[in-house]
Amino acid sequence: MAKYLLLKHYRGAPEAVNDVPMDQWTPEEIEAHMRYMRDFANRLEKSGEFVDGQALAPEGAWVRYDGEGRPPVTDGPFAETKDLIAGWMVIDVDGYERAVELAGELSAAPGAGGRPIHEWLELRPFLSSSPTVTE
């Protein structure tokens, strides 16, 4: 089994086919989208392929340690993930091909007008440790 992270983006990814921002959707369209996401996760949970997932609020900050006795530094002159990443899902699947298949299916979540978004999802494998060599 291999773990993959599926990232949903607010922006920063190539444009989706149905590219209407969520803040312009009706409450019914938002509910249909969220229901699709829940149903997708529930199905993967039953197959043992779902690990976890969450939608993210737009609030957030960058934080950095700034030295002994000094308060942490927040924010900076760079792109904020709170502006880019809308949510994530972790899946544990047999391999890359299955991860691509599921990402493609998730990309079809409904958006404005109930039509599939066909959004781009970022698919990232978890970094695994190198095999231990024993003599």
Backbone as a printed PyTorch tensor [residue, N CA C, xyz], in Angstrom:
tensor([[[  0.8470,  -1.1840,   0.0000],
         [  0.0000,   0.0000,   0.0000],
         [  0.8920,   1.2480,   0.0000]],

        [[  0.4060,   2.2950,  -0.6350],
         [  1.1380,   3.5600,  -0.7100],
         [  0.1920,   4.6920,  -0.3300]],

        [[  0.6910,   5.6090,   0.4780],
         [ -0.1320,   6.7500,   0.8850],
         [  0.1230,   7.9260,  -0.0380]],

        [[ -0.9770,   8.6020,  -0.3700],
         [ -0.9300,   9.7880,  -1.2200],
         [ -1.7580,  10.8880,  -0.5900]],

        [[ -1.3200,  12.1240,  -0.8070],
         [ -2.0480,  13.3100,  -0.3850],
         [ -2.7110,  13.9090,  -1.6140]],

        [[ -4.0250,  14.1210,  -1.5420],
         [ -4.7630,  14.8270,  -2.5910],
         [ -5.0370,  16.2240,  -2.0730]],

        [[ -4.5460,  17.2420,  -2.7710],
         [ -4.7520,  18.6300,  -2.3570],
         [ -5.7450,  19.3090,  -3.2770]],

        [[ -6.7580,  19.9330,  -2.6680],
         [ -7.7210,  20.7500,  -3.4020],
         [ -7.2740,  22.2030,  -3.2450]],

        [[ -7.2380,  22.9240,  -4.3350],
         [ -6.7460,  24.3010,  -4.3200],
         [ -7.8770,  25.3090,  -4.5260]],

        [[ -7.7840,  26.4430,  -3.8200],
         [ -8.6640,  27.5780,  -4.1170],
         [ -8.2270,  28.1960,  -5.4290]],

        [[ -6.9220,  28.3870,  -5.5480],
         [ -6.3330,  28.9220,  -6.7790],
         [ -4.8610,  28.5410,  -6.7630]],

        [[ -4.1920,  28.8110,  -7.8520],
         [ -2.7960,  28.4270,  -7.9330],
         [ -2.6140,  27.1710,  -8.7710]],

        [[ -3.7070,  26.5100,  -9.0960],
         [ -3.6660,  25.3350,  -9.9630],
         [ -4.1920,  25.7590, -11.3310]],

        [[ -3.9990,  24.9380, -12.3510],
         [ -4.6220,  25.2690, -13.6510],
         [ -6.1370,  25.4030, -13.4920]],

        [[ -6.7430,  26.2220, -14.3350],
         [ -8.1890,  26.4520, -14.2400],
         [ -8.9750,  25.1680, -14.4460]],

        [[-10.0160,  25.0220, -13.6540],
         [-10.9420,  23.9060, -13.8220],
         [-11.8660,  24.2060, -14.9970]],

        [[-12.5330,  23.1880, -15.5100],
         [-13.4760,  23.3840, -16.6170],
         [-14.6530,  24.2380, -16.1480]],

        [[-15.2510,  23.8740, -15.0180],
         [-16.3630,  24.6190, -14.4290],
         [-15.7520,  25.5430, -13.3720]],

        [[-15.1810,  26.6560, -13.8230],
         [-14.3340,  27.5050, -12.9900],
         [-15.0910,  28.6790, -12.3610]],

        [[-16.1320,  28.3610, -11.5900],
         [-16.8820,  29.3800, -10.8670],
         [-16.4550,  29.2760,  -9.4020]],

        [[-15.8870,  30.3300,  -8.8090],
         [-15.4320,  30.2620,  -7.4170],
         [-16.5700,  29.8680,  -6.4670]],

        [[-16.2210,  29.0860,  -5.4570],
         [-17.2160,  28.5610,  -4.5250],
         [-18.0060,  29.6700,  -3.8250]],

        [[-17.4040,  30.8360,  -3.6250],
         [-18.1490,  31.9070,  -2.9500],
         [-19.2670,  32.4730,  -3.8270]],

        [[-19.3420,  31.9960,  -5.0700],
         [-20.4300,  32.4060,  -5.9690],
         [-21.4620,  31.2880,  -6.1670]],

        [[-21.2870,  30.1590,  -5.4760],
         [-22.2390,  29.0530,  -5.5710],
         [-23.4190,  29.2960,  -4.6550]],

        [[-24.5350,  28.6710,  -4.9810],
         [-25.7000,  28.7300,  -4.1010],
         [-25.4750,  27.7770,  -2.9210]],

        [[-26.2150,  27.9530,  -1.8340],
         [-26.1000,  27.0050,  -0.7220],
         [-26.3710,  25.5570,  -1.1610]],

        [[-27.2990,  25.3670,  -2.0890],
         [-27.6050,  24.0230,  -2.5720],
         [-26.4220,  23.4280,  -3.3410]],

        [[-25.7300,  24.2540,  -4.1210],
         [-24.5600,  23.7830,  -4.8700],
         [-23.4260,  23.4160,  -3.9180]],

        [[-23.2350,  24.2010,  -2.8790],
         [-22.2060,  23.8950,  -1.8750],
         [-22.5480,  22.5910,  -1.1770]],

        [[-23.8030,  22.4080,  -0.7860],
         [-24.2170,  21.1750,  -0.1120],
         [-24.0270,  19.9630,  -1.0190]],

        [[-24.3490,  20.0830,  -2.3020],
         [-24.1670,  18.9680,  -3.2410],
         [-22.6820,  18.6130,  -3.3680]],

        [[-21.8320,  19.6210,  -3.3980],
         [-20.3870,  19.3940,  -3.4770],
         [-19.8810,  18.6800,  -2.2190]],

        [[-20.2910,  19.1650,  -1.0640],
         [-19.8510,  18.5680,   0.2020],
         [-20.3890,  17.1370,   0.3400]],

        [[-21.6110,  16.8970,  -0.1100],
         [-22.1890,  15.5470,  -0.0690],
         [-21.3720,  14.6000,  -0.9510]],

        [[-20.9850,  15.0540,  -2.1360],
         [-20.1590,  14.2420,  -3.0350],
         [-18.8510,  13.8740,  -2.3340]],

        [[-18.2310,  14.8520,  -1.6870],
         [-16.9660,  14.6100,  -0.9890],
         [-17.1610,  13.5990,   0.1450]],

        [[-18.2340,  13.7530,   0.9150],
         [-18.5000,  12.8010,   2.0150],
         [-18.7660,  11.4040,   1.4890]],

        [[-19.5740,  11.2920,   0.4350],
         [-19.8880,   9.9880,  -0.1540],
         [-18.6320,   9.3170,  -0.7030]],

        [[-17.7730,  10.1070,  -1.3390],
         [-16.5130,   9.5940,  -1.8670],
         [-15.6500,   9.0500,  -0.7180]],

        [[-15.5000,   9.8310,   0.3460],
         [-14.7010,   9.3990,   1.5040],
         [-15.3180,   8.1630,   2.1610]],

        [[-16.6320,   8.1240,   2.2910],
         [-17.2890,   6.9630,   2.8990],
         [-17.0450,   5.6900,   2.0930]],

        [[-17.1000,   5.8040,   0.7750],
         [-16.8610,   4.6410,  -0.0870],
         [-15.4230,   4.1490,   0.0720]],

        [[-14.4650,   5.0870,   0.1240],
         [-13.0650,   4.7010,   0.2930],
         [-12.8000,   4.1540,   1.6900]],

        [[-13.5540,   4.6380,   2.6650],
         [-13.4100,   4.1050,   4.0200],
         [-13.8180,   2.6310,   4.0370]],

        [[-14.8930,   2.3010,   3.3450],
         [-15.3620,   0.9030,   3.2840],
         [-14.3610,  -0.0010,   2.5670]],

        [[-13.6530,   0.5400,   1.5700],
         [-12.6740,  -0.2700,   0.8340],
         [-11.3120,  -0.2900,   1.5320]],

        [[-11.1740,   0.4940,   2.6160],
         [ -9.9120,   0.5430,   3.3490],
         [ -8.8910,   1.4870,   2.7420]],

        [[ -9.3080,   2.3340,   1.7930],
         [ -8.3690,   3.2280,   1.1140],
         [ -8.3640,   4.6550,   1.6750]],

        [[ -9.3150,   4.9850,   2.5210],
         [ -9.4030,   6.3360,   3.0900],
         [ -8.6310,   6.3840,   4.3970]],

        [[ -7.7760,   7.3910,   4.5480],
         [ -7.0430,   7.5910,   5.7940],
         [ -7.6350,   8.7660,   6.5580]],

        [[ -7.7370,   9.9290,   5.9120],
         [ -8.2750,  11.1170,   6.5670],
         [ -8.4590,  12.2070,   5.5260]],

        [[ -9.2190,  13.2200,   5.8650],
         [ -9.4100,  14.3560,   4.9840],
         [-10.1340,  15.4660,   5.7150]],

        [[ -9.8870,  16.6920,   5.2990],
         [-10.5300,  17.8500,   5.9140],
         [-10.6170,  18.9880,   4.9130]],

        [[-11.6730,  19.7580,   5.0340],
         [-11.7400,  21.0480,   4.3560],
         [-11.0350,  22.0350,   5.2790]],

        [[-10.4140,  23.0430,   4.7090],
         [ -9.6830,  24.0200,   5.5100],
         [-10.3530,  25.3820,   5.4540]],

        [[-10.3730,  26.0660,   6.6060],
         [-10.8940,  27.4270,   6.6660],
         [ -9.8830,  28.3690,   6.0090]],

        [[-10.3320,  29.5090,   5.5170],
         [ -9.4050,  30.4220,   4.8520],
         [ -8.4440,  31.1510,   5.8070]],

        [[ -8.6990,  31.0960,   7.1170],
         [ -7.8080,  31.7720,   8.0560],
         [ -6.5330,  30.9530,   8.2430]],

        [[ -5.4620,  31.5980,   8.6990],
         [ -4.2180,  30.8950,   8.9730],
         [ -3.0570,  31.8620,   8.9670]],

        [[ -1.8900,  31.4120,   9.3820],
         [ -0.7000,  32.2560,   9.4200],
         [  0.5400,  31.3870,   9.2940]],

        [[  1.6050,  31.9560,   8.7740],
         [  2.9220,  31.3460,   8.8080],
         [  3.5250,  31.7020,  10.1550]],

        [[  4.2200,  30.7660,  10.7810],
         [  4.8450,  31.0240,  12.0760],
         [  6.2700,  30.4760,  12.0290]],

        [[  7.2100,  31.2490,  12.5920],
         [  8.6070,  30.8290,  12.6180],
         [  9.2280,  31.1800,  13.9610]],

        [[ 10.0210,  30.2840,  14.5100],
         [ 10.8130,  30.5360,  15.7110],
         [ 11.8170,  31.6280,  15.3840]],

        [[ 11.9480,  32.6320,  16.2630],
         [ 12.8460,  33.7530,  15.9780],
         [ 13.9340,  33.9070,  17.0250]],

        [[ 14.2140,  32.8750,  17.7800],
         [ 15.3230,  32.9320,  18.7340],
         [ 14.8530,  32.9140,  20.1700]],

        [[ 15.7430,  32.5060,  21.0360],
         [ 15.4600,  32.3960,  22.4690],
         [ 14.9420,  33.7070,  23.0320]],

        [[ 13.8040,  33.6300,  23.7370],
         [ 13.2290,  34.7960,  24.3940],
         [ 12.5200,  35.7680,  23.4760]],

        [[ 12.4360,  35.4660,  22.2100],
         [ 11.7650,  36.3590,  21.2620],
         [ 10.4520,  35.7220,  20.8310]],

        [[  9.4430,  36.5350,  20.5740],
         [  8.1660,  35.9680,  20.1420],
         [  8.2920,  35.3830,  18.7310]],

        [[  7.4720,  34.4030,  18.4220],
         [  7.4960,  33.8560,  17.0630],
         [  7.1570,  34.9300,  16.0360]],

        [[  7.7360,  34.8050,  14.8750],
         [  7.4470,  35.7000,  13.7610],
         [  6.2740,  35.1040,  13.0000]],

        [[  5.3270,  35.9470,  12.5930],
         [  4.2010,  35.4480,  11.8040],
         [  4.1330,  36.1760,  10.4750]],

        [[  3.6790,  35.4530,   9.4900],
         [  3.4810,  35.9360,   8.1280],
         [  4.7870,  36.4030,   7.4830]],

        [[  4.6880,  36.7780,   6.2370],
         [  5.8710,  37.1810,   5.5010],
         [  5.5310,  37.5120,   4.0570]],

        [[  6.5380,  37.8390,   3.2670],
         [  6.3060,  38.2290,   1.8670],
         [  6.2840,  37.0360,   0.9210]],

        [[  5.2880,  36.1560,   1.0870],
         [  5.2100,  34.9680,   0.2430],
         [  3.7620,  34.5340,   0.1110]],

        [[  3.5190,  33.6480,  -0.8260],
         [  2.1530,  33.1530,  -1.0330],
         [  1.6860,  32.4210,   0.2190]],

        [[  0.4780,  32.6540,   0.6140],
         [ -0.0980,  32.0210,   1.7970],
         [ -0.8570,  30.7740,   1.3870]],

        [[ -0.5870,  29.6510,   2.0470],
         [ -1.3350,  28.4480,   1.7140],
         [ -2.8040,  28.6120,   2.0430]],

        [[ -3.1270,  29.4950,   3.0060],
         [ -4.5390,  29.7050,   3.3260],
         [ -5.2850,  30.2900,   2.1260]],

        [[ -4.5610,  30.9530,   1.2300],
         [ -5.1680,  31.4830,   0.0110],
         [ -5.1970,  30.4530,  -1.1000]],

        [[ -4.4450,  29.3780,  -0.9390],
         [ -4.2950,  28.4180,  -2.0240],
         [ -4.9630,  27.0780,  -1.7730]],

        [[ -4.7930,  26.5110,  -0.5760],
         [ -5.2470,  25.1490,  -0.3190],
         [ -6.6090,  25.1490,   0.3620]],

        [[ -7.5700,  24.4990,  -0.2870],
         [ -8.9500,  24.4580,   0.2100],
         [ -9.2000,  23.2570,   1.1070]],

        [[ -8.4680,  22.1880,   0.9020],
         [ -8.6610,  20.9870,   1.7010],
         [ -7.7450,  19.8860,   1.2250]],

        [[ -7.7970,  18.7700,   1.9320],
         [ -6.9120,  17.6620,   1.6080],
         [ -7.5660,  16.3400,   1.9660]],

        [[ -7.0400,  15.2890,   1.3580],
         [ -7.4760,  13.9350,   1.6640],
         [ -6.2400,  13.0470,   1.5620]],

        [[ -6.1080,  12.1320,   2.5050],
         [ -5.0320,  11.1500,   2.4560],
         [ -5.6510,   9.8060,   2.1200]],

        [[ -5.0810,   9.1470,   1.1120],
         [ -5.5510,   7.8250,   0.7150],
         [ -4.3950,   6.8390,   0.8310]],

        [[ -4.7250,   5.5920,   1.0320],
         [ -3.7350,   4.5200,   1.1390],
         [ -4.1600,   3.4530,   0.1420]],

        [[ -3.4710,   3.4030,  -0.9870],
         [ -3.9070,   2.5790,  -2.1150],
         [ -2.7900,   1.6460,  -2.5770]],

        [[ -3.1290,   0.7490,  -3.4990],
         [ -2.1580,  -0.2260,  -3.9940],
         [ -1.0180,   0.4000,  -4.7780]],

        [[ -1.2320,   1.5440,  -5.3680],
         [ -0.1540,   2.1650,  -6.1390],
         [ -0.5870,   3.4370,  -6.8280]],

        [[  0.3330,   3.9790,  -7.6040],
         [  0.1330,   5.2510,  -8.2820],
         [ -1.0810,   5.2350,  -9.2110]],

        [[ -1.2590,   4.1680,  -9.9590],
         [ -2.3720,   4.1070, -10.9080],
         [ -3.7150,   4.2510, -10.1930]],

        [[ -3.8670,   3.5760,  -9.0600],
         [ -5.1210,   3.6790,  -8.2940],
         [ -5.2740,   5.0930,  -7.7340]],

        [[ -4.1850,   5.7050,  -7.2840],
         [ -4.2510,   7.0720,  -6.7660],
         [ -4.7040,   8.0400,  -7.8570]],

        [[ -4.1880,   7.8770,  -9.0630],
         [ -4.5920,   8.7270, -10.1920],
         [ -6.0680,   8.5060, -10.5180]],

        [[ -6.4960,   7.2500, -10.5050],
         [ -7.9030,   6.9270, -10.7830],
         [ -8.8280,   7.6290,  -9.7830]],

        [[ -8.4840,   7.5590,  -8.4950],
         [ -9.3310,   8.1860,  -7.4760],
         [ -9.2770,   9.7110,  -7.5600]],

        [[ -8.1140,  10.2740,  -7.8270],
         [ -8.0110,  11.7310,  -7.9730],
         [ -8.8770,  12.1980,  -9.1430]],

        [[ -8.8750,  11.4440, -10.2340],
         [ -9.7120,  11.7910, -11.3790],
         [-11.1870,  11.7690, -11.0290]],

        [[-11.5800,  10.7760, -10.2430],
         [-12.9850,  10.6850,  -9.8220],
         [-13.3560,  11.8470,  -8.9000]],

        [[-12.4710,  12.1840,  -7.9850],
         [-12.7370,  13.2790,  -7.0590],
         [-12.8240,  14.6180,  -7.7970]],

        [[-12.0960,  14.7340,  -8.8880],
         [-12.1110,  15.9430,  -9.7110],
         [-13.4880,  16.2250, -10.3040]],

        [[-14.3340,  15.2120, -10.3400],
         [-15.6700,  15.3620, -10.9340],
         [-16.7190,  15.8200,  -9.9300]],

        [[-16.3100,  16.2440,  -8.7400],
         [-17.2790,  16.7520,  -7.7590],
         [-18.0880,  17.8830,  -8.3880]],

        [[-19.3760,  17.9660,  -8.0580],
         [-20.2100,  19.0030,  -8.6750],
         [-19.8690,  20.3960,  -8.1650]],

        [[-20.0650,  21.3560,  -9.0320],
         [-19.8500,  22.7620,  -8.6870],
         [-21.0480,  23.5850,  -9.0910]],

        [[-20.7990,  24.7600,  -9.6290],
         [-21.8720,  25.6660, -10.0440],
         [-22.7690,  24.9850, -11.0610]],

        [[-24.0600,  25.1370, -10.8810],
         [-25.0350,  24.5510, -11.7890],
         [-25.1440,  23.0410, -11.6650]],

        [[-24.4690,  22.4590, -10.6620],
         [-24.5030,  21.0170, -10.4760],
         [-23.6080,  20.2590, -11.4450]],

        [[-22.8870,  21.0060, -12.2980],
         [-22.0020,  20.3620, -13.2710],
         [-20.6700,  20.0100, -12.6100]],

        [[-20.0250,  18.9140, -13.0440],
         [-18.7180,  18.5660, -12.4820],
         [-17.7180,  19.7120, -12.6600]],

        [[-16.8850,  19.8820, -11.6600],
         [-15.8850,  20.9570, -11.7080],
         [-14.7660,  20.6060, -12.6820]],

        [[-14.3580,  19.3510, -12.6940],
         [-13.1740,  18.9270, -13.4480],
         [-11.9730,  19.7480, -12.9950]],

        [[-11.8660,  19.8920, -11.6580],
         [-10.7590,  20.6660, -11.1050],
         [ -9.4840,  19.8360, -11.1080]],

        [[ -8.3640,  20.5280, -11.1060],
         [ -7.0680,  19.8760, -10.9780],
         [ -6.8300,  19.6180,  -9.4980]],

        [[ -6.4120,  18.4020,  -9.1690],
         [ -6.0380,  18.0560,  -7.8010],
         [ -4.5470,  17.7560,  -7.7950]],

        [[ -3.8650,  18.2080,  -6.7700],
         [ -2.4520,  17.8920,  -6.6460],
         [ -2.3200,  16.5440,  -5.9460]],

        [[ -1.6130,  15.6190,  -6.5680],
         [ -1.4290,  14.2690,  -6.0410],
         [  0.0310,  14.1410,  -5.6090]],

        [[  0.2540,  13.9270,  -4.3100],
         [  1.6210,  13.8560,  -3.7780],
         [  1.8020,  12.5790,  -2.9810]],

        [[  2.8100,  11.7580,  -3.3370],
         [  3.0800,  10.5690,  -2.5350],
         [  3.7370,  10.9740,  -1.2160]],

        [[  3.4710,  10.1990,  -0.1750],
         [  4.1690,  10.4080,   1.0920],
         [  5.6130,   9.9690,   0.9020]],

        [[  6.5340,  10.6750,   1.4990],
         [  7.9320,  10.3080,   1.4570],
         [  8.1040,   9.0850,   2.3600]],

        [[  8.6760,   8.0610,   1.8120],
         [  8.8890,   6.8620,   2.6160],
         [ 10.3730,   6.7230,   2.9130]],

        [[ 10.6820,   6.0410,   3.9940],
         [ 12.0810,   5.8770,   4.3480],
         [ 12.7350,   4.8580,   3.4210]],

        [[ 14.0290,   4.9840,   3.2670],
         [ 14.7860,   4.0400,   2.4470],
         [ 14.8100,   2.6900,   3.1410]],

        [[ 14.8370,   1.6130,   2.3870],
         [ 14.8920,   0.3020,   3.0120],
         [ 16.1670,   0.1430,   3.8400]],

        [[ 16.0470,  -0.5340,   4.9510],
         [ 17.2030,  -0.7900,   5.8040],
         [ 17.9870,  -1.9550,   5.2260]],

        [[ 19.2860,  -1.7590,   5.0920],
         [ 20.1400,  -2.8090,   4.5540],
         [ 20.8120,  -3.5040,   5.7380]],

        [[ 20.6540,  -4.8050,   5.8110],
         [ 21.3100,  -5.5750,   6.8560],
         [ 22.2440,  -6.5820,   6.2270]],

        [[ 23.3110,  -6.8700,   6.8910],
         [ 24.2940,  -7.8070,   6.3560],
         [ 24.0600,  -9.1770,   6.9060]]])
